[in-house]
Amino acid sequence: METIQEGDTIEVLCKGKLKDGTVFFQTEEQQPLKLKVGEGRLLLAVEEKLVGMKPGETKTIEIPPEKAFGPYNEKLVLRAPKESFNPDFTPAPGVRVVVEIYPGRRLVGTIVDLDDKTVTIDFNHPLAGKTLVFIVTIVSHNAAASSET
């Protein structure tokens, strides 16, 4: 049985969790995730660790923040005047917002705090600064066609 190489198409069962055990991603047993190794459907740092595996194998892969969603950046936590929001919008902690910083360029953030006059929005990715743990089981493997003749 051939081992997985970059460019191969595989199906995997995958669970992504934080070091404290909080699950942030999980495939359903009946619907494995199909991907071409090296294309980045999962984090590339995870896909690199699948090379050499075979169907039926399970691997636990730990990915540091630098190879996942980057370090947490305090400069991406910004305050905006409450009146800059649509009057029909009621800001609250935990609410995701899309802010257009200039025409055609939008950022997604999470409201983390507010007071009478300002809303504090965190534009970091929710998983920034976190070490991620993936448990991956290879369900199927189709080797890429060789271009050699």
Chimera marker file (.cmm) of the C-alpha trace (Angstrom):
<marker_set name="trace">
<marker id="1" x="0.000" y="0.000" z="0.000" r="1" g="1" b="0" radius="0.5"/>
<marker id="2" x="1.423" y="3.356" z="-1.063" r="1" g="1" b="0" radius="0.5"/>
<marker id="3" x="1.900" y="6.154" z="1.412" r="1" g="1" b="0" radius="0.5"/>
<marker id="4" x="0.382" y="9.582" z="0.945" r="1" g="1" b="0" radius="0.5"/>
<marker id="5" x="2.392" y="12.091" z="-1.071" r="1" g="1" b="0" radius="0.5"/>
<marker id="6" x="1.815" y="15.754" z="-1.891" r="1" g="1" b="0" radius="0.5"/>
<marker id="7" x="-0.749" y="16.048" z="-4.704" r="1" g="1" b="0" radius="0.5"/>
<marker id="8" x="-2.623" y="12.875" z="-3.711" r="1" g="1" b="0" radius="0.5"/>
<marker id="9" x="-6.365" y="13.018" z="-3.105" r="1" g="1" b="0" radius="0.5"/>
<marker id="10" x="-7.403" y="11.715" z="0.298" r="1" g="1" b="0" radius="0.5"/>
<marker id="11" x="-10.422" y="11.559" z="2.572" r="1" g="1" b="0" radius="0.5"/>
<marker id="12" x="-9.914" y="12.190" z="6.270" r="1" g="1" b="0" radius="0.5"/>
<marker id="13" x="-11.816" y="12.308" z="9.506" r="1" g="1" b="0" radius="0.5"/>
<marker id="14" x="-10.515" y="15.281" z="11.425" r="1" g="1" b="0" radius="0.5"/>
<marker id="15" x="-11.019" y="16.953" z="14.780" r="1" g="1" b="0" radius="0.5"/>
<marker id="16" x="-9.415" y="20.306" z="15.555" r="1" g="1" b="0" radius="0.5"/>
<marker id="17" x="-9.195" y="21.404" z="19.164" r="1" g="1" b="0" radius="0.5"/>
<marker id="18" x="-7.387" y="23.803" z="21.443" r="1" g="1" b="0" radius="0.5"/>
<marker id="19" x="-4.891" y="22.587" z="24.053" r="1" g="1" b="0" radius="0.5"/>
<marker id="20" x="-7.639" y="22.897" z="26.697" r="1" g="1" b="0" radius="0.5"/>
<marker id="21" x="-9.782" y="20.411" z="24.721" r="1" g="1" b="0" radius="0.5"/>
<marker id="22" x="-12.230" y="22.920" z="23.220" r="1" g="1" b="0" radius="0.5"/>
<marker id="23" x="-13.268" y="21.564" z="19.798" r="1" g="1" b="0" radius="0.5"/>
<marker id="24" x="-13.382" y="24.178" z="17.013" r="1" g="1" b="0" radius="0.5"/>
<marker id="25" x="-13.734" y="21.859" z="13.999" r="1" g="1" b="0" radius="0.5"/>
<marker id="26" x="-14.873" y="18.291" z="13.445" r="1" g="1" b="0" radius="0.5"/>
<marker id="27" x="-15.872" y="16.257" z="10.409" r="1" g="1" b="0" radius="0.5"/>
<marker id="28" x="-18.822" y="13.912" z="10.559" r="1" g="1" b="0" radius="0.5"/>
<marker id="29" x="-18.036" y="10.188" z="10.402" r="1" g="1" b="0" radius="0.5"/>
<marker id="30" x="-20.433" y="9.806" z="7.452" r="1" g="1" b="0" radius="0.5"/>
<marker id="31" x="-18.873" y="12.741" z="5.576" r="1" g="1" b="0" radius="0.5"/>
<marker id="32" x="-15.080" y="12.648" z="5.595" r="1" g="1" b="0" radius="0.5"/>
<marker id="33" x="-13.275" y="15.715" z="4.297" r="1" g="1" b="0" radius="0.5"/>
<marker id="34" x="-11.908" y="15.188" z="0.773" r="1" g="1" b="0" radius="0.5"/>
<marker id="35" x="-8.777" y="17.122" z="-0.102" r="1" g="1" b="0" radius="0.5"/>
<marker id="36" x="-5.740" y="17.217" z="-2.342" r="1" g="1" b="0" radius="0.5"/>
<marker id="37" x="-2.644" y="17.185" z="-0.135" r="1" g="1" b="0" radius="0.5"/>
<marker id="38" x="-0.730" y="20.446" z="-0.404" r="1" g="1" b="0" radius="0.5"/>
<marker id="39" x="-3.595" y="22.648" z="-1.612" r="1" g="1" b="0" radius="0.5"/>
<marker id="40" x="-4.388" y="24.041" z="1.837" r="1" g="1" b="0" radius="0.5"/>
<marker id="41" x="-7.936" y="22.822" z="2.397" r="1" g="1" b="0" radius="0.5"/>
<marker id="42" x="-6.716" y="22.133" z="5.924" r="1" g="1" b="0" radius="0.5"/>
<marker id="43" x="-3.869" y="24.231" z="7.268" r="1" g="1" b="0" radius="0.5"/>
<marker id="44" x="-0.788" y="23.519" z="5.141" r="1" g="1" b="0" radius="0.5"/>
<marker id="45" x="1.119" y="22.736" z="8.346" r="1" g="1" b="0" radius="0.5"/>
<marker id="46" x="-1.376" y="19.908" z="8.982" r="1" g="1" b="0" radius="0.5"/>
<marker id="47" x="-1.339" y="18.637" z="5.402" r="1" g="1" b="0" radius="0.5"/>
<marker id="48" x="2.478" y="18.430" z="5.449" r="1" g="1" b="0" radius="0.5"/>
<marker id="49" x="2.235" y="16.006" z="8.390" r="1" g="1" b="0" radius="0.5"/>
<marker id="50" x="-0.100" y="13.689" z="6.438" r="1" g="1" b="0" radius="0.5"/>
<marker id="51" x="2.630" y="12.826" z="3.910" r="1" g="1" b="0" radius="0.5"/>
<marker id="52" x="3.821" y="9.265" z="4.548" r="1" g="1" b="0" radius="0.5"/>
<marker id="53" x="0.601" y="8.098" z="6.213" r="1" g="1" b="0" radius="0.5"/>
<marker id="54" x="-1.622" y="5.238" z="4.968" r="1" g="1" b="0" radius="0.5"/>
<marker id="55" x="-5.391" y="4.625" z="5.083" r="1" g="1" b="0" radius="0.5"/>
<marker id="56" x="-6.501" y="3.562" z="8.559" r="1" g="1" b="0" radius="0.5"/>
<marker id="57" x="-3.719" y="5.464" z="10.319" r="1" g="1" b="0" radius="0.5"/>
<marker id="58" x="-4.483" y="8.174" z="12.871" r="1" g="1" b="0" radius="0.5"/>
<marker id="59" x="-2.092" y="10.937" z="13.847" r="1" g="1" b="0" radius="0.5"/>
<marker id="60" x="-2.241" y="13.734" z="16.422" r="1" g="1" b="0" radius="0.5"/>
<marker id="61" x="-0.666" y="16.901" z="15.036" r="1" g="1" b="0" radius="0.5"/>
<marker id="62" x="0.146" y="19.966" z="17.153" r="1" g="1" b="0" radius="0.5"/>
<marker id="63" x="0.431" y="23.253" z="15.273" r="1" g="1" b="0" radius="0.5"/>
<marker id="64" x="1.939" y="26.344" z="16.963" r="1" g="1" b="0" radius="0.5"/>
<marker id="65" x="0.300" y="29.755" z="16.396" r="1" g="1" b="0" radius="0.5"/>
<marker id="66" x="3.032" y="30.823" z="13.955" r="1" g="1" b="0" radius="0.5"/>
<marker id="67" x="2.034" y="28.007" z="11.550" r="1" g="1" b="0" radius="0.5"/>
<marker id="68" x="-1.703" y="28.404" z="12.129" r="1" g="1" b="0" radius="0.5"/>
<marker id="69" x="-3.367" y="31.818" z="12.422" r="1" g="1" b="0" radius="0.5"/>
<marker id="70" x="-0.393" y="33.790" z="13.701" r="1" g="1" b="0" radius="0.5"/>
<marker id="71" x="0.299" y="35.420" z="17.049" r="1" g="1" b="0" radius="0.5"/>
<marker id="72" x="-2.345" y="37.483" z="18.793" r="1" g="1" b="0" radius="0.5"/>
<marker id="73" x="-1.815" y="41.161" z="17.882" r="1" g="1" b="0" radius="0.5"/>
<marker id="74" x="-3.016" y="43.787" z="20.374" r="1" g="1" b="0" radius="0.5"/>
<marker id="75" x="-2.829" y="46.401" z="17.586" r="1" g="1" b="0" radius="0.5"/>
<marker id="76" x="-5.800" y="44.666" z="15.932" r="1" g="1" b="0" radius="0.5"/>
<marker id="77" x="-8.062" y="45.518" z="18.883" r="1" g="1" b="0" radius="0.5"/>
<marker id="78" x="-9.623" y="48.871" z="18.003" r="1" g="1" b="0" radius="0.5"/>
<marker id="79" x="-12.175" y="51.237" z="19.488" r="1" g="1" b="0" radius="0.5"/>
<marker id="80" x="-14.850" y="52.884" z="17.364" r="1" g="1" b="0" radius="0.5"/>
<marker id="81" x="-17.437" y="55.518" z="18.288" r="1" g="1" b="0" radius="0.5"/>
<marker id="82" x="-20.862" y="53.961" z="18.851" r="1" g="1" b="0" radius="0.5"/>
<marker id="83" x="-22.454" y="56.510" z="16.512" r="1" g="1" b="0" radius="0.5"/>
<marker id="84" x="-20.342" y="55.189" z="13.606" r="1" g="1" b="0" radius="0.5"/>
<marker id="85" x="-22.584" y="52.099" z="13.505" r="1" g="1" b="0" radius="0.5"/>
<marker id="86" x="-25.943" y="51.841" z="11.775" r="1" g="1" b="0" radius="0.5"/>
<marker id="87" x="-28.656" y="53.072" z="14.200" r="1" g="1" b="0" radius="0.5"/>
<marker id="88" x="-30.562" y="49.790" z="13.664" r="1" g="1" b="0" radius="0.5"/>
<marker id="89" x="-27.575" y="47.782" z="14.956" r="1" g="1" b="0" radius="0.5"/>
<marker id="90" x="-27.331" y="46.941" z="18.649" r="1" g="1" b="0" radius="0.5"/>
<marker id="91" x="-23.698" y="46.128" z="19.497" r="1" g="1" b="0" radius="0.5"/>
<marker id="92" x="-23.026" y="43.439" z="22.095" r="1" g="1" b="0" radius="0.5"/>
<marker id="93" x="-19.958" y="41.449" z="23.181" r="1" g="1" b="0" radius="0.5"/>
<marker id="94" x="-19.434" y="38.362" z="21.027" r="1" g="1" b="0" radius="0.5"/>
<marker id="95" x="-21.213" y="39.784" z="17.973" r="1" g="1" b="0" radius="0.5"/>
<marker id="96" x="-19.223" y="39.496" z="14.723" r="1" g="1" b="0" radius="0.5"/>
<marker id="97" x="-19.128" y="42.646" z="12.612" r="1" g="1" b="0" radius="0.5"/>
<marker id="98" x="-17.908" y="43.495" z="9.122" r="1" g="1" b="0" radius="0.5"/>
<marker id="99" x="-16.244" y="46.883" z="8.859" r="1" g="1" b="0" radius="0.5"/>
<marker id="100" x="-15.477" y="48.465" z="5.496" r="1" g="1" b="0" radius="0.5"/>
<marker id="101" x="-12.151" y="50.237" z="5.959" r="1" g="1" b="0" radius="0.5"/>
<marker id="102" x="-12.260" y="51.622" z="2.404" r="1" g="1" b="0" radius="0.5"/>
<marker id="103" x="-14.351" y="50.725" z="-0.670" r="1" g="1" b="0" radius="0.5"/>
<marker id="104" x="-13.966" y="47.043" z="-1.423" r="1" g="1" b="0" radius="0.5"/>
<marker id="105" x="-11.803" y="46.266" z="1.650" r="1" g="1" b="0" radius="0.5"/>
<marker id="106" x="-13.621" y="44.765" z="4.611" r="1" g="1" b="0" radius="0.5"/>
<marker id="107" x="-12.421" y="43.351" z="7.900" r="1" g="1" b="0" radius="0.5"/>
<marker id="108" x="-14.312" y="40.938" z="10.133" r="1" g="1" b="0" radius="0.5"/>
<marker id="109" x="-14.035" y="41.438" z="13.867" r="1" g="1" b="0" radius="0.5"/>
<marker id="110" x="-15.676" y="40.487" z="17.130" r="1" g="1" b="0" radius="0.5"/>
<marker id="111" x="-17.074" y="43.009" z="19.585" r="1" g="1" b="0" radius="0.5"/>
<marker id="112" x="-15.251" y="42.409" z="22.859" r="1" g="1" b="0" radius="0.5"/>
<marker id="113" x="-16.400" y="45.377" z="24.945" r="1" g="1" b="0" radius="0.5"/>
<marker id="114" x="-18.548" y="48.497" z="24.830" r="1" g="1" b="0" radius="0.5"/>
<marker id="115" x="-19.533" y="51.456" z="26.930" r="1" g="1" b="0" radius="0.5"/>
<marker id="116" x="-21.864" y="54.427" z="26.423" r="1" g="1" b="0" radius="0.5"/>
<marker id="117" x="-19.708" y="55.966" z="23.700" r="1" g="1" b="0" radius="0.5"/>
<marker id="118" x="-17.360" y="53.353" z="22.222" r="1" g="1" b="0" radius="0.5"/>
<marker id="119" x="-17.331" y="49.808" z="20.877" r="1" g="1" b="0" radius="0.5"/>
<marker id="120" x="-14.132" y="47.744" z="21.156" r="1" g="1" b="0" radius="0.5"/>
<marker id="121" x="-13.618" y="45.332" z="18.249" r="1" g="1" b="0" radius="0.5"/>
<marker id="122" x="-11.011" y="42.575" z="18.001" r="1" g="1" b="0" radius="0.5"/>
<marker id="123" x="-9.938" y="41.994" z="14.381" r="1" g="1" b="0" radius="0.5"/>
<marker id="124" x="-7.631" y="39.068" z="15.211" r="1" g="1" b="0" radius="0.5"/>
<marker id="125" x="-8.674" y="35.663" z="13.852" r="1" g="1" b="0" radius="0.5"/>
<marker id="126" x="-10.529" y="33.865" z="16.684" r="1" g="1" b="0" radius="0.5"/>
<marker id="127" x="-7.751" y="31.223" z="16.752" r="1" g="1" b="0" radius="0.5"/>
<marker id="128" x="-4.826" y="33.690" z="16.618" r="1" g="1" b="0" radius="0.5"/>
<marker id="129" x="-2.238" y="33.087" z="19.310" r="1" g="1" b="0" radius="0.5"/>
<marker id="130" x="-3.475" y="29.573" z="20.011" r="1" g="1" b="0" radius="0.5"/>
<marker id="131" x="-1.726" y="26.225" z="19.642" r="1" g="1" b="0" radius="0.5"/>
<marker id="132" x="-4.020" y="23.931" z="17.661" r="1" g="1" b="0" radius="0.5"/>
<marker id="133" x="-4.251" y="20.146" z="17.966" r="1" g="1" b="0" radius="0.5"/>
<marker id="134" x="-5.603" y="18.100" z="15.054" r="1" g="1" b="0" radius="0.5"/>
<marker id="135" x="-6.474" y="14.410" z="15.269" r="1" g="1" b="0" radius="0.5"/>
<marker id="136" x="-6.574" y="13.085" z="11.713" r="1" g="1" b="0" radius="0.5"/>
<marker id="137" x="-7.552" y="9.606" z="10.485" r="1" g="1" b="0" radius="0.5"/>
<marker id="138" x="-6.921" y="8.702" z="6.848" r="1" g="1" b="0" radius="0.5"/>
<marker id="139" x="-10.074" y="7.123" z="5.387" r="1" g="1" b="0" radius="0.5"/>
<marker id="140" x="-9.056" y="6.743" z="1.733" r="1" g="1" b="0" radius="0.5"/>
<marker id="141" x="-6.125" y="7.517" z="-0.544" r="1" g="1" b="0" radius="0.5"/>
<marker id="142" x="-5.917" y="7.995" z="-4.306" r="1" g="1" b="0" radius="0.5"/>
<marker id="143" x="-2.375" y="8.575" z="-5.482" r="1" g="1" b="0" radius="0.5"/>
<marker id="144" x="-1.828" y="11.389" z="-7.961" r="1" g="1" b="0" radius="0.5"/>
<marker id="145" x="-1.258" y="10.194" z="-11.516" r="1" g="1" b="0" radius="0.5"/>
<marker id="146" x="2.426" y="10.141" z="-12.352" r="1" g="1" b="0" radius="0.5"/>
<marker id="147" x="3.477" y="12.460" z="-15.167" r="1" g="1" b="0" radius="0.5"/>
<marker id="148" x="6.473" y="10.258" z="-15.982" r="1" g="1" b="0" radius="0.5"/>
<marker id="149" x="6.364" y="8.306" z="-19.266" r="1" g="1" b="0" radius="0.5"/>
<link id1="1" id2="2" r="1" g="1" b="0" radius="0.2"/>
<link id1="2" id2="3" r="1" g="1" b="0" radius="0.2"/>
<link id1="3" id2="4" r="1" g="1" b="0" radius="0.2"/>
<link id1="4" id2="5" r="1" g="1" b="0" radius="0.2"/>
<link id1="5" id2="6" r="1" g="1" b="0" radius="0.2"/>
<link id1="6" id2="7" r="1" g="1" b="0" radius="0.2"/>
<link id1="7" id2="8" r="1" g="1" b="0" radius="0.2"/>
<link id1="8" id2="9" r="1" g="1" b="0" radius="0.2"/>
<link id1="9" id2="10" r="1" g="1" b="0" radius="0.2"/>
<link id1="10" id2="11" r="1" g="1" b="0" radius="0.2"/>
<link id1="11" id2="12" r="1" g="1" b="0" radius="0.2"/>
<link id1="12" id2="13" r="1" g="1" b="0" radius="0.2"/>
<link id1="13" id2="14" r="1" g="1" b="0" radius="0.2"/>
<link id1="14" id2="15" r="1" g="1" b="0" radius="0.2"/>
<link id1="15" id2="16" r="1" g="1" b="0" radius="0.2"/>
<link id1="16" id2="17" r="1" g="1" b="0" radius="0.2"/>
<link id1="17" id2="18" r="1" g="1" b="0" radius="0.2"/>
<link id1="18" id2="19" r="1" g="1" b="0" radius="0.2"/>
<link id1="19" id2="20" r="1" g="1" b="0" radius="0.2"/>
<link id1="20" id2="21" r="1" g="1" b="0" radius="0.2"/>
<link id1="21" id2="22" r="1" g="1" b="0" radius="0.2"/>
<link id1="22" id2="23" r="1" g="1" b="0" radius="0.2"/>
<link id1="23" id2="24" r="1" g="1" b="0" radius="0.2"/>
<link id1="24" id2="25" r="1" g="1" b="0" radius="0.2"/>
<link id1="25" id2="26" r="1" g="1" b="0" radius="0.2"/>
<link id1="26" id2="27" r="1" g="1" b="0" radius="0.2"/>
<link id1="27" id2="28" r="1" g="1" b="0" radius="0.2"/>
<link id1="28" id2="29" r="1" g="1" b="0" radius="0.2"/>
<link id1="29" id2="30" r="1" g="1" b="0" radius="0.2"/>
<link id1="30" id2="31" r="1" g="1" b="0" radius="0.2"/>
<link id1="31" id2="32" r="1" g="1" b="0" radius="0.2"/>
<link id1="32" id2="33" r="1" g="1" b="0" radius="0.2"/>
<link id1="33" id2="34" r="1" g="1" b="0" radius="0.2"/>
<link id1="34" id2="35" r="1" g="1" b="0" radius="0.2"/>
<link id1="35" id2="36" r="1" g="1" b="0" radius="0.2"/>
<link id1="36" id2="37" r="1" g="1" b="0" radius="0.2"/>
<link id1="37" id2="38" r="1" g="1" b="0" radius="0.2"/>
<link id1="38" id2="39" r="1" g="1" b="0" radius="0.2"/>
<link id1="39" id2="40" r="1" g="1" b="0" radius="0.2"/>
<link id1="40" id2="41" r="1" g="1" b="0" radius="0.2"/>
<link id1="41" id2="42" r="1" g="1" b="0" radius="0.2"/>
<link id1="42" id2="43" r="1" g="1" b="0" radius="0.2"/>
<link id1="43" id2="44" r="1" g="1" b="0" radius="0.2"/>
<link id1="44" id2="45" r="1" g="1" b="0" radius="0.2"/>
<link id1="45" id2="46" r="1" g="1" b="0" radius="0.2"/>
<link id1="46" id2="47" r="1" g="1" b="0" radius="0.2"/>
<link id1="47" id2="48" r="1" g="1" b="0" radius="0.2"/>
<link id1="48" id2="49" r="1" g="1" b="0" radius="0.2"/>
<link id1="49" id2="50" r="1" g="1" b="0" radius="0.2"/>
<link id1="50" id2="51" r="1" g="1" b="0" radius="0.2"/>
<link id1="51" id2="52" r="1" g="1" b="0" radius="0.2"/>
<link id1="52" id2="53" r="1" g="1" b="0" radius="0.2"/>
<link id1="53" id2="54" r="1" g="1" b="0" radius="0.2"/>
<link id1="54" id2="55" r="1" g="1" b="0" radius="0.2"/>
<link id1="55" id2="56" r="1" g="1" b="0" radius="0.2"/>
<link id1="56" id2="57" r="1" g="1" b="0" radius="0.2"/>
<link id1="57" id2="58" r="1" g="1" b="0" radius="0.2"/>
<link id1="58" id2="59" r="1" g="1" b="0" radius="0.2"/>
<link id1="59" id2="60" r="1" g="1" b="0" radius="0.2"/>
<link id1="60" id2="61" r="1" g="1" b="0" radius="0.2"/>
<link id1="61" id2="62" r="1" g="1" b="0" radius="0.2"/>
<link id1="62" id2="63" r="1" g="1" b="0" radius="0.2"/>
<link id1="63" id2="64" r="1" g="1" b="0" radius="0.2"/>
<link id1="64" id2="65" r="1" g="1" b="0" radius="0.2"/>
<link id1="65" id2="66" r="1" g="1" b="0" radius="0.2"/>
<link id1="66" id2="67" r="1" g="1" b="0" radius="0.2"/>
<link id1="67" id2="68" r="1" g="1" b="0" radius="0.2"/>
<link id1="68" id2="69" r="1" g="1" b="0" radius="0.2"/>
<link id1="69" id2="70" r="1" g="1" b="0" radius="0.2"/>
<link id1="70" id2="71" r="1" g="1" b="0" radius="0.2"/>
<link id1="71" id2="72" r="1" g="1" b="0" radius="0.2"/>
<link id1="72" id2="73" r="1" g="1" b="0" radius="0.2"/>
<link id1="73" id2="74" r="1" g="1" b="0" radius="0.2"/>
<link id1="74" id2="75" r="1" g="1" b="0" radius="0.2"/>
<link id1="75" id2="76" r="1" g="1" b="0" radius="0.2"/>
<link id1="76" id2="77" r="1" g="1" b="0" radius="0.2"/>
<link id1="77" id2="78" r="1" g="1" b="0" radius="0.2"/>
<link id1="78" id2="79" r="1" g="1" b="0" radius="0.2"/>
<link id1="79" id2="80" r="1" g="1" b="0" radius="0.2"/>
<link id1="80" id2="81" r="1" g="1" b="0" radius="0.2"/>
<link id1="81" id2="82" r="1" g="1" b="0" radius="0.2"/>
<link id1="82" id2="83" r="1" g="1" b="0" radius="0.2"/>
<link id1="83" id2="84" r="1" g="1" b="0" radius="0.2"/>
<link id1="84" id2="85" r="1" g="1" b="0" radius="0.2"/>
<link id1="85" id2="86" r="1" g="1" b="0" radius="0.2"/>
<link id1="86" id2="87" r="1" g="1" b="0" radius="0.2"/>
<link id1="87" id2="88" r="1" g="1" b="0" radius="0.2"/>
<link id1="88" id2="89" r="1" g="1" b="0" radius="0.2"/>
<link id1="89" id2="90" r="1" g="1" b="0" radius="0.2"/>
<link id1="90" id2="91" r="1" g="1" b="0" radius="0.2"/>
<link id1="91" id2="92" r="1" g="1" b="0" radius="0.2"/>
<link id1="92" id2="93" r="1" g="1" b="0" radius="0.2"/>
<link id1="93" id2="94" r="1" g="1" b="0" radius="0.2"/>
<link id1="94" id2="95" r="1" g="1" b="0" radius="0.2"/>
<link id1="95" id2="96" r="1" g="1" b="0" radius="0.2"/>
<link id1="96" id2="97" r="1" g="1" b="0" radius="0.2"/>
<link id1="97" id2="98" r="1" g="1" b="0" radius="0.2"/>
<link id1="98" id2="99" r="1" g="1" b="0" radius="0.2"/>
<link id1="99" id2="100" r="1" g="1" b="0" radius="0.2"/>
<link id1="100" id2="101" r="1" g="1" b="0" radius="0.2"/>
<link id1="101" id2="102" r="1" g="1" b="0" radius="0.2"/>
<link id1="102" id2="103" r="1" g="1" b="0" radius="0.2"/>
<link id1="103" id2="104" r="1" g="1" b="0" radius="0.2"/>
<link id1="104" id2="105" r="1" g="1" b="0" radius="0.2"/>
<link id1="105" id2="106" r="1" g="1" b="0" radius="0.2"/>
<link id1="106" id2="107" r="1" g="1" b="0" radius="0.2"/>
<link id1="107" id2="108" r="1" g="1" b="0" radius="0.2"/>
<link id1="108" id2="109" r="1" g="1" b="0" radius="0.2"/>
<link id1="109" id2="110" r="1" g="1" b="0" radius="0.2"/>
<link id1="110" id2="111" r="1" g="1" b="0" radius="0.2"/>
<link id1="111" id2="112" r="1" g="1" b="0" radius="0.2"/>
<link id1="112" id2="113" r="1" g="1" b="0" radius="0.2"/>
<link id1="113" id2="114" r="1" g="1" b="0" radius="0.2"/>
<link id1="114" id2="115" r="1" g="1" b="0" radius="0.2"/>
<link id1="115" id2="116" r="1" g="1" b="0" radius="0.2"/>
<link id1="116" id2="117" r="1" g="1" b="0" radius="0.2"/>
<link id1="117" id2="118" r="1" g="1" b="0" radius="0.2"/>
<link id1="118" id2="119" r="1" g="1" b="0" radius="0.2"/>
<link id1="119" id2="120" r="1" g="1" b="0" radius="0.2"/>
<link id1="120" id2="121" r="1" g="1" b="0" radius="0.2"/>
<link id1="121" id2="122" r="1" g="1" b="0" radius="0.2"/>
<link id1="122" id2="123" r="1" g="1" b="0" radius="0.2"/>
<link id1="123" id2="124" r="1" g="1" b="0" radius="0.2"/>
<link id1="124" id2="125" r="1" g="1" b="0" radius="0.2"/>
<link id1="125" id2="126" r="1" g="1" b="0" radius="0.2"/>
<link id1="126" id2="127" r="1" g="1" b="0" radius="0.2"/>
<link id1="127" id2="128" r="1" g="1" b="0" radius="0.2"/>
<link id1="128" id2="129" r="1" g="1" b="0" radius="0.2"/>
<link id1="129" id2="130" r="1" g="1" b="0" radius="0.2"/>
<link id1="130" id2="131" r="1" g="1" b="0" radius="0.2"/>
<link id1="131" id2="132" r="1" g="1" b="0" radius="0.2"/>
<link id1="132" id2="133" r="1" g="1" b="0" radius="0.2"/>
<link id1="133" id2="134" r="1" g="1" b="0" radius="0.2"/>
<link id1="134" id2="135" r="1" g="1" b="0" radius="0.2"/>
<link id1="135" id2="136" r="1" g="1" b="0" radius="0.2"/>
<link id1="136" id2="137" r="1" g="1" b="0" radius="0.2"/>
<link id1="137" id2="138" r="1" g="1" b="0" radius="0.2"/>
<link id1="138" id2="139" r="1" g="1" b="0" radius="0.2"/>
<link id1="139" id2="140" r="1" g="1" b="0" radius="0.2"/>
<link id1="140" id2="141" r="1" g="1" b="0" radius="0.2"/>
<link id1="141" id2="142" r="1" g="1" b="0" radius="0.2"/>
<link id1="142" id2="143" r="1" g="1" b="0" radius="0.2"/>
<link id1="143" id2="144" r="1" g="1" b="0" radius="0.2"/>
<link id1="144" id2="145" r="1" g="1" b="0" radius="0.2"/>
<link id1="145" id2="146" r="1" g="1" b="0" radius="0.2"/>
<link id1="146" id2="147" r="1" g="1" b="0" radius="0.2"/>
<link id1="147" id2="148" r="1" g="1" b="0" radius="0.2"/>
<link id1="148" id2="149" r="1" g="1" b="0" radius="0.2"/>
</marker_set>
